């Protein structure tokens, strides 16, 4: 029995989980059950790699943290260490399934190592440096647009002349910054023939402008390599059916549907674009129907209002 247990330990896959923060890296190795805490610097990453080589780790799981994990993943891949970048949503659900409700940096690293051992996630190739730079630019543009909208709302409700001038100046600066970011993104796309062709195809779709095309190129690098349903599910625009037994008895019931996206920004951009397109088509269709009746535009508005008032009177 002791020989059998020893052979099972030798053949068991060695996995590691690394919890990444801005300043620190917390690692945990299974089945050795050893931990390490180092700084998130070049020297700390080198120390971490020497520590991983000592245990001959087969797979490293890292939680996606925006930009703080990128340098670590590049260094690990350069040293021929298999790295899987995991969606935090999946890791949190796995931790709940394992009844791990506490959340610390050391415990998160252990959960990542357990996830890698149990789920064996795939190691996808890293995104090119150009795509990562565009992701940072597109995120900065989205933040600038939100800030501009907030300032516009403040400007609309401002009463003091001094405050109005200050807000108007800040809004003008943000608009200039947004245009500069879009210009840099277009320059980066034109510098790569693959991205330039992808941009041409996306902008040829009715209703897709340059902002939508830039966002999809930056955050959906899988475009062209997946099927329609797969890319739609990745973007978060394809609903996932959630049907229950009690709902199947009802005629015509499709069940409840939910959305989940690995990238929130493309989904929000596509949703806004779809809403604008739907409103434009609805207004155009309404104008065609009213023009067929031979009514002028102002008379059509008055007729519609009078019907609404008559409905309220009833």
C-alpha positions as YAML, in Angstrom:
chain: A
units: angstrom
residues:
- id: 1
  name: UNK
  ca: [0.00, 0.00, 0.00]
- id: 2
  name: UNK
  ca: [2.82, 2.38, 0.80]
- id: 3
  name: UNK
  ca: [4.40, 1.75, -2.60]
- id: 4
  name: UNK
  ca: [1.06, 2.36, -4.31]
- id: 5
  name: UNK
  ca: [0.57, 5.66, -2.47]
- id: 6
  name: UNK
  ca: [4.09, 6.75, -3.38]
- id: 7
  name: UNK
  ca: [3.52, 5.97, -7.07]
- id: 8
  name: UNK
  ca: [0.23, 7.90, -7.04]
- id: 9
  name: UNK
  ca: [1.97, 10.93, -5.56]
- id: 10
  name: UNK
  ca: [4.68, 10.75, -8.21]
- id: 11
  name: UNK
  ca: [2.17, 10.59, -11.07]
- id: 12
  name: UNK
  ca: [-0.14, 13.24, -9.62]
- id: 13
  name: UNK
  ca: [-0.11, 16.50, -11.55]
- id: 14
  name: UNK
  ca: [1.64, 19.38, -9.81]
- id: 15
  name: UNK
  ca: [-0.29, 22.65, -10.10]
- id: 16
  name: UNK
  ca: [0.24, 26.12, -8.75]
- id: 17
  name: UNK
  ca: [-2.05, 29.08, -8.18]
- id: 18
  name: UNK
  ca: [-0.85, 32.68, -8.10]
- id: 19
  name: UNK
  ca: [-2.94, 35.50, -6.67]
- id: 20
  name: UNK
  ca: [-1.80, 38.76, -8.24]
- id: 21
  name: UNK
  ca: [-2.19, 42.23, -6.76]
- id: 22
  name: UNK
  ca: [-0.57, 45.53, -7.59]
- id: 23
  name: UNK
  ca: [2.35, 45.09, -5.18]
- id: 24
  name: UNK
  ca: [2.43, 41.41, -4.14]
- id: 25
  name: UNK
  ca: [2.31, 37.87, -5.53]
- id: 26
  name: UNK
  ca: [0.97, 34.99, -3.44]
- id: 27
  name: UNK
  ca: [1.64, 31.48, -4.77]
- id: 28
  name: UNK
  ca: [0.55, 28.03, -3.61]
- id: 29
  name: UNK
  ca: [1.69, 24.64, -4.94]
- id: 30
  name: UNK
  ca: [-0.25, 21.38, -4.80]
- id: 31
  name: UNK
  ca: [0.18, 18.58, -3.76]
- id: 32
  name: UNK
  ca: [3.22, 19.88, -1.88]
- id: 33
  name: UNK
  ca: [0.97, 22.39, -0.05]
- id: 34
  name: UNK
  ca: [3.71, 25.04, 0.00]
- id: 35
  name: UNK
  ca: [3.19, 28.80, -0.21]
- id: 36
  name: UNK
  ca: [5.30, 31.80, -1.20]
- id: 37
  name: UNK
  ca: [4.82, 35.55, -0.80]
- id: 38
  name: UNK
  ca: [6.96, 37.86, -2.97]
- id: 39
  name: UNK
  ca: [6.80, 41.38, -4.33]
- id: 40
  name: UNK
  ca: [5.25, 41.97, -7.75]
- id: 41
  name: UNK
  ca: [8.52, 43.20, -9.23]
- id: 42
  name: UNK
  ca: [11.03, 41.77, -11.68]
- id: 43
  name: UNK
  ca: [13.18, 40.44, -8.85]
- id: 44
  name: UNK
  ca: [10.12, 38.95, -7.15]
- id: 45
  name: UNK
  ca: [9.04, 37.26, -10.38]
- id: 46
  name: UNK
  ca: [12.52, 35.75, -10.83]
- id: 47
  name: UNK
  ca: [12.41, 34.44, -7.27]
- id: 48
  name: UNK
  ca: [8.95, 32.99, -7.91]
- id: 49
  name: UNK
  ca: [10.11, 31.19, -11.06]
- id: 50
  name: UNK
  ca: [13.05, 29.60, -9.26]
- id: 51
  name: UNK
  ca: [10.63, 28.42, -6.59]
- id: 52
  name: UNK
  ca: [8.26, 26.93, -9.20]
- id: 53
  name: UNK
  ca: [11.11, 25.12, -10.98]
- id: 54
  name: UNK
  ca: [12.01, 23.47, -7.70]
- id: 55
  name: UNK
  ca: [8.60, 21.75, -7.60]
- id: 56
  name: UNK
  ca: [8.45, 21.04, -11.36]
- id: 57
  name: UNK
  ca: [5.03, 22.62, -11.74]
- id: 58
  name: UNK
  ca: [3.00, 21.37, -14.71]
- id: 59
  name: UNK
  ca: [0.37, 24.13, -14.81]
- id: 60
  name: UNK
  ca: [0.05, 27.58, -13.25]
- id: 61
  name: UNK
  ca: [-3.36, 29.22, -12.83]
- id: 62
  name: UNK
  ca: [-3.51, 33.02, -12.64]
- id: 63
  name: UNK
  ca: [-6.65, 35.05, -12.11]
- id: 64
  name: UNK
  ca: [-7.26, 37.81, -14.64]
- id: 65
  name: UNK
  ca: [-6.61, 41.15, -12.90]
- id: 66
  name: UNK
  ca: [-6.64, 43.69, -15.70]
- id: 67
  name: UNK
  ca: [-3.01, 44.63, -16.29]
- id: 68
  name: UNK
  ca: [-1.23, 43.51, -13.11]
- id: 69
  name: UNK
  ca: [-0.84, 39.89, -14.23]
- id: 70
  name: UNK
  ca: [0.48, 40.57, -17.74]
- id: 71
  name: UNK
  ca: [4.18, 40.96, -16.95]
- id: 72
  name: UNK
  ca: [4.08, 37.85, -14.75]
- id: 73
  name: UNK
  ca: [2.44, 35.76, -17.48]
- id: 74
  name: UNK
  ca: [4.91, 36.96, -20.11]
- id: 75
  name: UNK
  ca: [7.84, 36.03, -17.88]
- id: 76
  name: UNK
  ca: [6.41, 32.59, -17.06]
- id: 77
  name: UNK
  ca: [5.69, 31.80, -20.71]
- id: 78
  name: UNK
  ca: [9.20, 32.94, -21.67]
- id: 79
  name: UNK
  ca: [10.53, 30.36, -19.19]
- id: 80
  name: UNK
  ca: [8.33, 27.65, -20.83]
- id: 81
  name: UNK
  ca: [5.94, 27.38, -17.88]
- id: 82
  name: UNK
  ca: [2.34, 26.59, -18.84]
- id: 83
  name: UNK
  ca: [0.05, 29.43, -17.69]
- id: 84
  name: UNK
  ca: [-3.75, 29.56, -17.77]
- id: 85
  name: UNK
  ca: [-5.44, 32.93, -17.19]
- id: 86
  name: UNK
  ca: [-8.76, 32.22, -15.46]
- id: 87
  name: UNK
  ca: [-11.95, 34.26, -15.36]
- id: 88
  name: UNK
  ca: [-12.54, 35.37, -11.72]
- id: 89
  name: UNK
  ca: [-16.22, 34.47, -12.11]
- id: 90
  name: UNK
  ca: [-15.33, 30.79, -12.66]
- id: 91
  name: UNK
  ca: [-12.87, 30.72, -9.76]
- id: 92
  name: UNK
  ca: [-15.37, 32.26, -7.36]
- id: 93
  name: UNK
  ca: [-18.05, 29.73, -8.34]
- id: 94
  name: UNK
  ca: [-15.56, 26.89, -7.90]
- id: 95
  name: UNK
  ca: [-14.64, 28.19, -4.44]
- id: 96
  name: UNK
  ca: [-18.32, 28.24, -3.46]
- id: 97
  name: UNK
  ca: [-18.72, 24.68, -4.74]
- id: 98
  name: UNK
  ca: [-15.77, 23.65, -2.55]
- id: 99
  name: UNK
  ca: [-17.38, 25.53, 0.38]
- id: 100
  name: UNK
  ca: [-14.49, 27.96, 0.58]
- id: 101
  name: UNK
  ca: [-16.29, 31.12, 1.66]
- id: 102
  name: UNK
  ca: [-13.36, 33.01, 3.19]
- id: 103
  name: UNK
  ca: [-11.28, 35.17, 0.87]
- id: 104
  name: UNK
  ca: [-7.66, 36.11, 1.46]
- id: 105
  name: UNK
  ca: [-4.68, 36.38, -0.86]
- id: 106
  name: UNK
  ca: [-3.13, 33.13, 0.39]
- id: 107
  name: UNK
  ca: [-6.47, 31.31, 0.23]
- id: 108
  name: UNK
  ca: [-7.17, 32.61, -3.28]
- id: 109
  name: UNK
  ca: [-3.84, 31.21, -4.45]
- id: 110
  name: UNK
  ca: [-4.73, 27.82, -2.96]
- id: 111
  name: UNK
  ca: [-8.15, 27.86, -4.64]
- id: 112
  name: UNK
  ca: [-6.49, 28.65, -7.97]
- id: 113
  name: UNK
  ca: [-4.15, 25.67, -7.55]
- id: 114
  name: UNK
  ca: [-7.15, 23.45, -6.71]
- id: 115
  name: UNK
  ca: [-9.02, 24.79, -9.74]
- id: 116
  name: UNK
  ca: [-6.07, 24.02, -12.03]
- id: 117
  name: UNK
  ca: [-5.81, 20.47, -10.68]
- id: 118
  name: UNK
  ca: [-9.55, 19.74, -10.94]
- id: 119
  name: UNK
  ca: [-10.58, 21.58, -14.11]
- id: 120
  name: UNK
  ca: [-7.33, 21.44, -16.13]
- id: 121
  name: UNK
  ca: [-7.95, 24.77, -17.93]
- id: 122
  name: UNK
  ca: [-6.54, 25.34, -21.38]
- id: 123
  name: UNK
  ca: [-3.47, 27.52, -21.89]
- id: 124
  name: UNK
  ca: [-4.37, 29.95, -24.64]
- id: 125
  name: UNK
  ca: [-1.64, 31.94, -26.39]
- id: 126
  name: UNK
  ca: [-1.16, 35.44, -24.99]
- id: 127
  name: UNK
  ca: [-2.59, 38.47, -26.75]
- id: 128
  name: UNK
  ca: [-0.07, 40.45, -28.81]
- id: 129
  name: UNK
  ca: [1.41, 43.57, -27.26]
- id: 130
  name: UNK
  ca: [-0.46, 45.70, -29.80]
- id: 131
  name: UNK
  ca: [-3.82, 44.26, -28.68]
- id: 132
  name: UNK
  ca: [-2.99, 44.83, -25.00]
- id: 133
  name: UNK
  ca: [-2.09, 48.46, -25.74]
- id: 134
  name: UNK
  ca: [-5.38, 48.91, -27.59]
- id: 135
  name: UNK
  ca: [-7.32, 47.41, -24.69]
- id: 136
  name: UNK
  ca: [-5.79, 49.97, -22.36]
- id: 137
  name: UNK
  ca: [-6.61, 52.80, -24.78]
- id: 138
  name: UNK
  ca: [-10.21, 51.66, -25.34]
- id: 139
  name: UNK
  ca: [-10.77, 51.34, -21.59]
- id: 140
  name: UNK
  ca: [-9.39, 54.84, -21.09]
- id: 141
  name: UNK
  ca: [-11.73, 56.14, -23.79]
- id: 142
  name: UNK
  ca: [-14.74, 54.50, -22.16]
- id: 143
  name: UNK
  ca: [-13.82, 56.09, -18.82]
- id: 144
  name: UNK
  ca: [-13.42, 59.48, -20.50]
- id: 145
  name: UNK
  ca: [-16.85, 59.16, -22.13]
- id: 146
  name: UNK
  ca: [-18.45, 58.36, -18.78]
- id: 147
  name: UNK
  ca: [-16.73, 61.34, -17.18]
- id: 148
  name: UNK
  ca: [-17.86, 63.58, -20.03]
- id: 149
  name: UNK
  ca: [-21.47, 62.44, -19.58]
- id: 150
  name: UNK
  ca: [-21.28, 63.17, -15.86]
- id: 151
  name: UNK
  ca: [-19.87, 66.66, -16.51]
- id: 152
  name: UNK
  ca: [-22.55, 67.34, -19.12]
- id: 153
  name: UNK
  ca: [-25.22, 66.50, -16.56]
- id: 154
  name: UNK
  ca: [-23.58, 68.82, -14.03]
- id: 155
  name: UNK
  ca: [-23.37, 71.56, -16.65]
- id: 156
  name: UNK
  ca: [-27.06, 71.24, -17.39]
- id: 157
  name: UNK
  ca: [-28.00, 71.80, -13.76]
- id: 158
  name: UNK
  ca: [-25.34, 74.40, -12.89]
- id: 159
  name: UNK
  ca: [-26.51, 77.93, -12.03]
- id: 160
  name: UNK
  ca: [-23.26, 79.80, -11.30]
- id: 161
  name: UNK
  ca: [-21.52, 81.37, -14.26]
- id: 162
  name: UNK
  ca: [-18.06, 80.51, -12.98]
- id: 163
  name: UNK
  ca: [-19.01, 76.84, -12.52]
- id: 164
  name: UNK
  ca: [-20.53, 76.71, -16.00]
- id: 165
  name: UNK
  ca: [-17.33, 78.02, -17.55]
- id: 166
  name: UNK
  ca: [-15.22, 75.52, -15.60]
- id: 167
  name: UNK
  ca: [-17.44, 72.59, -16.59]
- id: 168
  name: UNK
  ca: [-17.56, 73.67, -20.23]
- id: 169
  name: UNK
  ca: [-13.75, 73.87, -20.31]
- id: 170
  name: UNK
  ca: [-13.41, 70.38, -18.81]
- id: 171
  name: UNK
  ca: [-15.94, 68.96, -21.26]
- id: 172
  name: UNK
  ca: [-14.01, 70.46, -24.19]
- id: 173
  name: UNK
  ca: [-10.77, 68.96, -22.87]
- id: 174
  name: UNK
  ca: [-12.34, 65.52, -22.52]
- id: 175
  name: UNK
  ca: [-13.71, 65.67, -26.05]
- id: 176
  name: UNK
  ca: [-10.24, 66.47, -27.33]
- id: 177
  name: UNK
  ca: [-8.75, 63.60, -25.31]
- id: 178
  name: UNK
  ca: [-11.34, 61.18, -26.69]
- id: 179
  name: UNK
  ca: [-10.53, 62.21, -30.25]
- id: 180
  name: UNK
  ca: [-6.79, 61.77, -29.59]
- id: 181
  name: UNK
  ca: [-7.35, 58.26, -28.21]
- id: 182
  name: UNK
  ca: [-9.44, 57.31, -31.25]
- id: 183
  name: UNK
  ca: [-6.74, 58.67, -33.56]
- id: 184
  name: UNK
  ca: [-4.01, 56.63, -31.85]
- id: 185
  name: UNK
  ca: [-6.17, 53.48, -32.00]
- id: 186
  name: UNK
  ca: [-6.74, 53.94, -35.72]
- id: 187
  name: UNK
  ca: [-3.01, 54.45, -36.27]
- id: 188
  name: UNK
  ca: [-2.24, 51.20, -34.45]
- id: 189
  name: UNK
  ca: [-4.85, 49.33, -36.48]
- id: 190
  name: UNK
  ca: [-3.46, 50.65, -39.76]
- id: 191
  name: UNK
  ca: [0.05, 49.57, -38.75]
- id: 192
  name: UNK
  ca: [-1.05, 45.89, -38.77]
- id: 193
  name: UNK
  ca: [-2.50, 44.49, -42.00]
- id: 194
  name: UNK
  ca: [-4.54, 41.79, -40.19]
- id: 195
  name: UNK
  ca: [-6.18, 44.33, -37.89]
- id: 196
  name: UNK
  ca: [-6.69, 46.74, -40.80]
- id: 197
  name: UNK
  ca: [-8.56, 44.09, -42.78]
- id: 198
  name: UNK
  ca: [-10.63, 43.19, -39.71]
- id: 199
  name: UNK
  ca: [-11.46, 46.88, -39.23]
- id: 200
  name: UNK
  ca: [-12.57, 47.16, -42.87]
- id: 201
  name: UNK
  ca: [-14.87, 44.15, -42.52]
- id: 202
  name: UNK
  ca: [-16.41, 45.39, -39.28]
- id: 203
  name: UNK
  ca: [-17.06, 48.92, -40.54]
- id: 204
  name: UNK
  ca: [-18.74, 47.48, -43.64]
- id: 205
  name: UNK
  ca: [-21.50, 46.09, -41.41]
- id: 206
  name: UNK
  ca: [-24.51, 48.47, -41.39]
- id: 207
  name: UNK
  ca: [-24.67, 50.33, -38.09]
- id: 208
  name: UNK
  ca: [-21.07, 49.61, -37.06]
- id: 209
  name: UNK
  ca: [-18.94, 52.70, -36.72]
- id: 210
  name: UNK
  ca: [-15.26, 53.09, -35.97]
- id: 211
  name: UNK
  ca: [-15.75, 53.08, -32.19]
- id: 212
  name: UNK
  ca: [-17.59, 49.74, -32.26]
- id: 213
  name: UNK
  ca: [-14.98, 48.27, -34.61]
- id: 214
  name: UNK
  ca: [-12.08, 49.44, -32.41]
- id: 215
  name: UNK
  ca: [-13.73, 48.01, -29.28]
- id: 216
  name: UNK
  ca: [-14.37, 44.62, -30.88]
- id: 217
  name: UNK
  ca: [-10.84, 44.41, -32.29]
- id: 218
  name: UNK
  ca: [-9.33, 45.24, -28.90]
- id: 219
  name: UNK
  ca: [-11.37, 42.89, -26.73]
- id: 220
  name: UNK
  ca: [-12.46, 40.12, -29.12]
- id: 221
  name: UNK
  ca: [-9.20, 38.90, -30.59]
- id: 222
  name: UNK
  ca: [-10.99, 35.60, -31.33]
- id: 223
  name: UNK
  ca: [-12.92, 37.20, -34.21]
- id: 224
  name: UNK
  ca: [-12.62, 35.02, -37.28]
- id: 225
  name: UNK
  ca: [-11.54, 31.91, -35.38]
- id: 226
  name: UNK
  ca: [-14.85, 31.02, -33.66]
- id: 227
  name: UNK
  ca: [-18.36, 30.26, -34.84]
- id: 228
  name: UNK
  ca: [-21.19, 32.78, -34.69]
- id: 229
  name: UNK
  ca: [-22.65, 31.27, -31.51]
- id: 230
  name: UNK
  ca: [-19.27, 31.00, -29.81]
- id: 231
  name: UNK
  ca: [-18.25, 34.60, -30.51]
- id: 232
  name: UNK
  ca: [-21.74, 35.80, -29.54]
- id: 233
  name: UNK
  ca: [-21.53, 33.95, -26.22]
- id: 234
  name: UNK
  ca: [-18.03, 35.33, -25.60]
- id: 235
  name: UNK
  ca: [-19.25, 38.87, -26.25]
- id: 236
  name: UNK
  ca: [-22.25, 38.31, -23.98]
- id: 237
  name: UNK
  ca: [-24.97, 38.99, -26.56]
- id: 238
  name: UNK
  ca: [-26.25, 35.40, -26.77]
- id: 239
  name: UNK
  ca: [-28.55, 34.54, -23.83]
- id: 240
  name: UNK
  ca: [-28.10, 31.29, -21.95]
- id: 241
  name: UNK
  ca: [-31.38, 29.46, -21.48]
- id: 242
  name: UNK
  ca: [-32.28, 28.53, -17.90]
- id: 243
  name: UNK
  ca: [-35.25, 26.20, -18.05]
- id: 244
  name: UNK
  ca: [-36.79, 24.44, -15.06]
- id: 245
  name: UNK
  ca: [-39.10, 21.46, -14.83]
- id: 246
  name: UNK
  ca: [-42.06, 23.43, -13.57]
- id: 247
  name: UNK
  ca: [-41.71, 25.84, -16.51]
- id: 248
  name: UNK
  ca: [-41.75, 23.08, -19.12]
- id: 249
  name: UNK
  ca: [-45.38, 22.34, -18.31]
- id: 250
  name: UNK
  ca: [-46.43, 25.80, -19.48]
- id: 251
  name: UNK
  ca: [-47.18, 26.02, -23.21]
- id: 252
  name: UNK
  ca: [-44.78, 28.23, -25.15]
- id: 253
  name: UNK
  ca: [-42.50, 28.85, -22.17]
- id: 254
  name: UNK
  ca: [-38.87, 29.30, -23.14]
- id: 255
  name: UNK
  ca: [-37.57, 29.57, -19.61]
- id: 256
  name: UNK
  ca: [-35.59, 32.39, -18.10]
- id: 257
  name: UNK
  ca: [-32.50, 33.62, -19.87]
- id: 258
  name: UNK
  ca: [-29.29, 35.14, -18.56]
- id: 259
  name: UNK
  ca: [-26.16, 36.70, -19.99]
- id: 260
  name: UNK
  ca: [-22.54, 36.35, -19.01]
- id: 261
  name: UNK
  ca: [-19.63, 37.88, -20.84]
- id: 262
  name: UNK
  ca: [-15.91, 37.54, -20.41]
- id: 263
  name: UNK
  ca: [-15.62, 41.16, -21.58]
- id: 264
  name: UNK
  ca: [-18.14, 43.70, -20.30]
- id: 265
  name: UNK
  ca: [-17.08, 46.58, -22.54]
- id: 266
  name: UNK
  ca: [-17.84, 44.91, -25.93]
- id: 267
  name: UNK
  ca: [-21.24, 43.78, -24.66]
- id: 268
  name: UNK
  ca: [-22.14, 47.28, -23.46]
- id: 269
  name: UNK
  ca: [-20.94, 48.79, -26.76]
- id: 270
  name: UNK
  ca: [-22.94, 46.33, -28.85]
- id: 271
  name: UNK
  ca: [-26.04, 46.81, -26.69]
- id: 272
  name: UNK
  ca: [-25.91, 50.60, -27.06]
- id: 273
  name: UNK
  ca: [-25.33, 50.29, -30.80]
- id: 274
  name: UNK
  ca: [-28.31, 47.92, -31.11]
- id: 275
  name: UNK
  ca: [-30.53, 50.30, -29.15]
- id: 276
  name: UNK
  ca: [-29.56, 53.25, -31.33]
- id: 277
  name: UNK
  ca: [-30.12, 51.20, -34.48]
- id: 278
  name: UNK
  ca: [-33.51, 50.01, -33.24]
- id: 279
  name: UNK
  ca: [-34.60, 53.57, -32.41]
- id: 280
  name: UNK
  ca: [-33.44, 54.80, -35.83]
- id: 281
  name: UNK
  ca: [-35.31, 52.02, -37.64]
- id: 282
  name: UNK
  ca: [-38.44, 52.57, -35.57]
- id: 283
  name: UNK
  ca: [-38.48, 56.32, -36.23]
- id: 284
  name: UNK
  ca: [-37.84, 55.78, -39.94]
- id: 285
  name: UNK
  ca: [-40.63, 53.21, -40.14]
- id: 286
  name: UNK
  ca: [-42.97, 55.58, -38.30]
- id: 287
  name: UNK
  ca: [-42.17, 58.41, -40.69]
- id: 288
  name: UNK
  ca: [-42.86, 56.18, -43.70]
- id: 289
  name: UNK
  ca: [-46.22, 55.07, -42.34]
- id: 290
  name: UNK
  ca: [-47.26, 58.62, -41.49]
- id: 291
  name: UNK
  ca: [-46.05, 59.96, -44.82]
- id: 292
  name: UNK
  ca: [-48.24, 57.38, -46.57]
- id: 293
  name: UNK
  ca: [-51.27, 59.03, -44.91]
- id: 294
  name: UNK
  ca: [-50.29, 62.39, -46.38]
- id: 295
  name: UNK
  ca: [-50.09, 64.20, -43.05]
- id: 296
  name: UNK
  ca: [-47.48, 66.88, -42.36]
- id: 297
  name: UNK
  ca: [-45.01, 66.23, -39.58]
- id: 298
  name: UNK
  ca: [-46.42, 68.76, -37.11]
- id: 299
  name: UNK
  ca: [-49.98, 67.59, -37.71]
- id: 300
  name: UNK
  ca: [-48.89, 64.00, -37.10]
- id: 301
  name: UNK
  ca: [-47.41, 64.99, -33.73]
- id: 302
  name: UNK
  ca: [-50.59, 66.86, -32.75]
- id: 303
  name: UNK
  ca: [-52.76, 63.91, -33.81]
- id: 304
  name: UNK
  ca: [-50.66, 61.54, -31.74]
- id: 305
  name: UNK
  ca: [-50.82, 63.83, -28.68]
- id: 306
  name: UNK
  ca: [-54.58, 64.24, -29.01]
- id: 307
  name: UNK
  ca: [-55.00, 60.46, -29.07]
- id: 308
  name: UNK
  ca: [-52.87, 60.15, -25.92]
- id: 309
  name: UNK
  ca: [-54.94, 62.84, -24.14]
- id: 310
  name: UNK
  ca: [-58.18, 61.16, -25.19]
- id: 311
  name: UNK
  ca: [-56.85, 57.84, -23.84]
- id: 312
  name: UNK
  ca: [-55.98, 59.49, -20.50]
- id: 313
  name: UNK
  ca: [-59.45, 61.08, -20.28]
- id: 314
  name: UNK
  ca: [-61.04, 57.66, -20.64]
...
